Structure formats: C-alpha cells, structure tokens
Amino acid sequence: MLKKVILPLAFAAAFSAFPALATTHTQAPASAAAAVAATLPPLIDAQALKAQLGRTDLRILDIRADKDYAAGHIPGAINTPYGKYRGPQDNPGQLPAEAVLTELLQAAGVDADTQVVVVHGGANHTDFGAAARVYWTLKVGGLTRLSILDGGTKAWQAAGGALDSAAPAVARSRFSYRYDQDQIVSGEELAAALEADQAPALIDARPAKFYSGEVRVDAAARYGTLPGARSLDNAQFFPEGGTTLKPAGELKALVAQAGAADAPAVSFCNTGHWAATNWFVMSEIAGNKQVKLYPESIVGWSKSALPMENEPSRVTALIQDVKRALDK
C-alpha cells in the first residue's frame, strides 16, 4: 500500500554558473583569456566548438562506443561511453552509483569548473537523447558549465572538422560526484503525488504507439503510460529525418502546446533516454526550470503494481507479446 504522504515535488532553482577561472596564462592575449572564462550555452554548433578548441578549461566528452571513438574523434575529446552513465540491462534508466560516476569523471579530468561539451554520434535523432541524458546526469551531479554539440560527430565532420585517432592524456581530477535529489523524481514521489491528486504535468516522450499501449520495450513489464500523461514524442523536436534540433522558437512553441512552458512537469519515456531530450528542450531551451526527469521511467514503473493508463487487456497484451516475439 502506498503511504498517503505527499512527498514534495518542489523543483530546485537552476544552479548559477561557477565563477570564471581566476588564473590564466600571462602570455595569453586578453581575447584568449576571455574565451577561457566564457561559459558556453547549453546547445552549440560545430563552428562554435571549433572556436573553443585549445581552451584550458574545456573538456569534450565523446559518449560513443570505444570502437567508434578509436576510429576518429574531435581533437582533444575524451571517451566516456554512454553505457557508463546507465543502469543494468533490465533497468537501463536506473542511476549508476555515485562512486562509479566519480571515477569516470575523475579519469576524464573533469572538475567542478570545467566547461564540458557532450558529443554524440549524430547518426539519428535518438543519439541526441544519449547526449541529453549524459548532460542531465552531469547537471544533477553538480556540474554547471555544460553544453551539447548539436548534430554530434556527424555535424562536426559535415562542417569540415578534422578527426583525431589519438587519445589525449589528461590529468586526473579530484571531482566528487553527488546526486542532487531535488532535481530527480522517483517512482515513489510520483505515486504519492498521483494518489494525492497533486501530480505535475506528466510528459511522455515516446512515440505514439508506446503511449497508446500498442508496443513496449522488452525491459518493461507492462504496456501503457503513466496516469494522466500527455504525449509529446521527442521526434517532434527535430526536422523529419534530421539529427539537429529545430530552431529555438519552434521548440518553445511545441513546449507551450504541451502545457509545459512554465509549470511543474516531469519528463519520462521507457528508460529516461528520449525523456532526456524532452527535459533538455523544456528546461535548457524553453527555460522551464520546474521540469524534472524520471530516470527509470516506464520500465521502472511497470515492474511495480502502480496504476497505468492505456494498458490493454490481458488477452490483448498476450497477442501483442506473441507478435513482438515473431517480429524479432
């Protein structure tokens, strides 16, 4: 039985940026010193990143698989594969242990005042979701100077950017990763809020057939969506077939249409991957700092006895399971 205790869903205010680095090389010109101190916006393009290469406070995190990184990456980038930021196969959205992320970021030379740029492959729009999930993970762990390279490595190459095959040596940092629980939503919190009829806007980032209960991922125990959820397929934020986000004005309009422009909201999907794209657009582009991410999403929720909407009958679910098995 759920405890009828309304757990707070107050959303933490956005962190303010860390002060600019106080120490710069005395031989550097004033313009170079200013570049070192600059905090980049949450979303940057390849040309903007090119202009930042060589900054002493910059760390490019390439989240592709080891073999893809080894085949060629942006000069100076460090490989921190996406899987390192994820949970086990049966619940990929689960948060990794703080010690695991501390080790990963220390080895990558990331400190509290590092300007981080997250780079994905750019093969499709889903790759952006991986970058957004990493960005979110870094933000809830205390980092504030964060950006995503729009279009990823593919866009970098299309802009004439060179690739390097050498893995740079970086000094190990002393950063200690700690989750800010005020920025994270758990299933228990959502369940309590729903029971008390005080839930925020629940935004389902999955394609329509997941929302309607027609399909599910293997790791999910049931079909359907969260009670009262609204559908906002993350693909809507990209031009059809595109891998870079639509212009900011269009993104803000889509967020407003979903009723998530200036009110408490929670973004979810199957495993907190597509949901991270929606969170990024709503929070970092549209400026709604009251939006949170439910990292375990439907996979975590469906394994409990908590209620779901658009859940088919047992017979229909069995038929859909058979079809899923035959399609594999």
C-alpha positions in Angstrom: 0.0 0.0 0.0 1.2 3.4 -0.8 1.7 5.7 2.1 -0.6 8.6 1.9 2.1 11.1 2.4 2.5 13.8 -0.1 6.2 13.9 -0.9 7.4 17.3 -2.0 7.8 17.8 -5.7 9.2 21.3 -5.4 11.7 21.8 -8.1 15.2 23.2 -7.3 16.1 26.5 -8.8 18.7 26.4 -11.6 22.2 26.4 -10.4 24.1 29.6 -11.0 27.3 29.2 -13.0 30.6 28.8 -11.2 32.9 31.8 -11.3 35.2 32.1 -14.2 38.7 30.6 -13.7 40.8 33.2 -11.9 44.1 32.0 -13.3 45.1 32.3 -16.9 48.4 32.2 -18.7 50.0 35.6 -18.5 51.3 35.3 -22.1 47.8 34.8 -23.5 46.2 37.9 -25.1 43.1 39.4 -23.5 40.8 37.9 -26.1 42.1 34.4 -25.3 41.7 34.9 -21.6 38.1 36.0 -22.1 37.5 32.8 -24.2 38.8 30.6 -21.3 36.4 32.3 -18.9 33.3 32.1 -21.1 30.5 29.6 -20.3 29.0 28.2 -23.4 25.3 27.9 -24.0 23.6 24.6 -23.5 23.4 23.9 -27.2 26.3 24.8 -29.6 27.1 24.0 -33.2 30.3 22.8 -34.8 31.5 26.2 -35.7 31.1 27.4 -32.2 33.0 24.4 -30.8 35.8 24.9 -33.3 36.4 28.4 -31.9 36.8 26.9 -28.4 39.4 24.2 -29.1 42.5 24.8 -27.1 40.7 26.3 -24.0 42.5 25.1 -20.9 39.2 24.7 -19.1 37.4 22.8 -21.9 36.7 19.0 -21.8 35.0 17.4 -24.7 33.3 14.1 -23.7 32.7 11.7 -26.6 30.0 9.3 -25.5 30.2 6.9 -28.4 31.3 3.3 -28.1 35.0 2.7 -27.7 35.5 1.4 -31.3 33.8 4.5 -32.8 35.9 6.8 -30.7 39.1 5.0 -31.7 38.2 5.3 -35.4 38.2 9.1 -35.2 37.0 11.8 -32.7 37.1 15.5 -32.3 40.7 16.5 -31.3 41.2 16.6 -27.6 38.0 14.6 -26.8 37.9 12.0 -24.0 35.9 8.8 -24.4 33.3 8.2 -21.7 30.9 5.8 -23.4 27.2 6.3 -22.8 26.8 2.9 -21.1 28.9 4.1 -18.2 26.1 6.6 -17.3 23.4 3.9 -17.5 21.9 1.2 -15.3 21.8 -2.6 -15.9 20.1 -4.2 -18.9 16.9 -5.0 -17.1 16.6 -1.3 -16.0 18.8 0.9 -18.1 17.4 4.1 -16.7 18.5 3.3 -13.2 21.0 5.8 -11.7 24.6 4.5 -11.5 26.3 4.6 -8.1 28.0 8.0 -7.2 31.3 6.2 -6.9 31.1 4.9 -10.5 30.5 8.4 -11.9 33.1 9.9 -9.6 35.7 7.5 -11.1 34.6 8.1 -14.6 34.7 11.9 -14.4 38.0 12.0 -12.4 39.7 9.8 -15.1 38.3 12.2 -17.7 39.8 15.2 -16.0 36.5 16.9 -15.2 36.4 19.3 -12.3 33.6 21.4 -10.9 34.6 24.4 -13.0 35.3 22.5 -16.2 33.4 23.6 -19.4 32.1 20.3 -20.7 30.8 19.7 -24.2 29.0 16.4 -24.7 29.4 14.8 -28.1 27.2 12.0 -29.6 27.5 10.2 -32.9 24.8 12.1 -34.7 23.5 9.1 -36.7 19.9 9.9 -35.9 17.8 12.0 -33.5 17.9 9.3 -30.8 21.6 9.9 -30.5 20.7 13.3 -29.1 18.8 11.6 -26.3 22.0 9.9 -25.2 23.8 13.2 -25.1 20.9 14.8 -23.2 20.8 12.0 -20.6 24.6 12.5 -20.0 24.1 16.3 -19.8 21.3 15.8 -17.3 23.4 13.3 -15.3 26.3 15.8 -15.1 24.0 18.6 -14.1 22.3 16.7 -11.3 25.8 15.7 -10.1 26.9 19.3 -9.6 28.4 20.4 -12.9 27.1 23.7 -14.2 29.1 24.6 -17.3 27.6 22.2 -19.8 26.8 22.1 -23.5 25.8 19.6 -26.2 27.2 19.6 -29.7 24.1 19.8 -31.9 24.3 17.0 -34.5 27.3 15.4 -32.8 30.3 14.0 -34.6 28.4 13.8 -37.9 27.7 17.5 -37.8 31.3 18.2 -36.9 32.6 16.3 -39.9 30.0 18.0 -42.2 31.3 21.4 -41.0 34.8 20.4 -42.1 36.0 19.5 -38.7 39.1 17.2 -38.5 39.1 13.9 -36.6 41.9 12.5 -34.5 42.7 8.9 -33.6 45.0 9.7 -30.6 43.5 9.5 -27.1 44.9 12.6 -25.2 46.5 12.2 -21.8 44.7 14.3 -19.2 45.4 15.0 -15.6 43.1 13.2 -13.2 40.7 15.5 -11.3 39.5 15.3 -7.7 35.9 15.9 -8.5 33.4 14.1 -6.3 30.0 13.2 -7.9 27.0 13.6 -5.7 23.3 13.4 -6.8 21.2 16.4 -6.1 18.0 14.6 -5.2 15.9 17.8 -5.5 16.5 17.6 -9.3 15.4 13.9 -9.6 12.0 12.3 -9.5 11.4 8.8 -8.2 8.6 6.5 -8.8 7.6 6.7 -5.1 7.3 10.5 -5.4 5.2 10.3 -8.5 3.0 7.6 -7.0 2.4 9.8 -3.9 1.6 12.8 -5.9 -0.8 10.9 -8.1 -2.6 9.4 -5.1 -2.9 12.9 -3.6 -4.2 14.3 -7.0 -1.2 16.7 -6.9 0.9 15.4 -9.8 2.7 17.8 -12.1 2.2 17.6 -15.9 3.5 14.2 -16.9 5.1 14.3 -20.4 5.6 11.0 -22.3 8.4 11.4 -24.7 7.9 8.1 -26.5 6.4 7.5 -30.0 2.6 7.3 -30.1 2.4 3.5 -30.1 4.1 3.3 -26.8 1.9 5.9 -25.3 -1.2 4.2 -26.6 -0.2 0.8 -25.2 0.3 -0.9 -28.6 4.0 -1.7 -28.1 6.5 -1.9 -25.3 10.3 -2.5 -24.9 11.5 -5.9 -23.6 12.6 -4.5 -20.2 9.1 -3.1 -19.5 6.7 -5.4 -17.6 3.5 -3.8 -19.0 2.1 -1.8 -21.8 0.7 1.7 -21.4 1.7 5.1 -19.9 1.5 6.9 -16.6 -1.9 8.0 -15.4 -2.9 11.4 -16.8 0.2 11.6 -19.0 0.3 13.8 -22.2 2.1 12.5 -25.3 5.0 14.6 -26.7 7.1 12.4 -29.0 10.7 13.6 -28.7 11.0 13.2 -32.5 8.8 16.4 -32.9 11.8 18.5 -31.8 13.8 17.5 -34.9 13.1 18.1 -38.6 11.9 14.9 -40.2 14.9 12.7 -40.7 17.1 15.3 -39.1 19.7 15.0 -36.3 19.9 18.6 -35.1 17.2 20.4 -33.1 14.7 22.7 -34.7 15.1 26.5 -34.2 14.6 27.7 -30.6 11.3 29.5 -31.5 9.8 26.3 -32.8 11.0 24.3 -29.8 9.4 26.8 -27.4 6.1 26.7 -29.3 6.0 22.9 -29.1 6.7 23.0 -25.3 3.9 25.6 -24.9 1.5 23.5 -26.8 2.2 20.6 -24.5 1.4 22.8 -21.5 5.0 22.6 -20.1 6.3 26.1 -20.7 6.1 27.5 -17.2 4.6 24.8 -14.9 5.9 21.9 -12.9 6.4 18.9 -15.2 8.0 15.5 -15.3 9.5 14.0 -18.5 9.6 10.2 -18.9 9.9 7.6 -21.6 10.9 3.9 -21.4 14.3 4.3 -19.7 14.9 8.1 -19.4 16.7 8.4 -22.8 14.1 10.0 -25.1 12.8 11.8 -22.0 16.1 13.5 -21.6 15.7 15.1 -25.0 12.3 16.5 -23.8 13.8 17.6 -20.5 16.6 19.4 -22.2 14.3 21.2 -24.6 11.8 22.2 -21.9 14.5 23.1 -19.3 17.5 24.3 -21.1 16.0 25.8 -24.3 12.4 26.8 -23.3 13.6 27.9 -19.8 11.2 25.9 -17.6 13.3 25.2 -14.6 10.3 23.4 -12.9 10.7 20.4 -15.2 12.3 17.2 -13.9 13.3 13.9 -15.3 12.0 10.5 -14.1 15.1 8.4 -14.9 13.7 4.9 -14.5 10.6 5.9 -16.4 8.1 3.2 -17.7 10.5 0.3 -17.2 10.8 1.0 -13.5 7.2 2.0 -13.0 5.7 -1.0 -14.9 7.5 -3.6 -12.7 5.5 -2.4 -9.7 1.8 -2.7 -9.0 1.3 1.0 -9.7 -1.6 2.0 -12.0 -1.1 2.7 -15.7 -3.3 4.1 -18.4 -3.8 2.8 -21.9 -3.0 -0.7 -20.6 -4.5 -3.4 -22.8 -6.5 -6.3 -21.5 -4.6 -9.5 -20.6 -5.7 -11.1 -23.8 -4.7 -8.2 -26.0 -1.3 -7.9 -24.2 -0.7 -11.6 -24.8 -1.4 -11.2 -28.5 0.9 -8.2 -28.6 3.6 -10.2 -26.9 3.3 -13.0 -29.4 3.6 -10.5 -32.2 6.7 -9.0 -30.6 8.3 -12.4 -30.3 7.6 -13.2 -34.0 9.0 -9.8 -35.1 12.3 -10.5 -33.5 
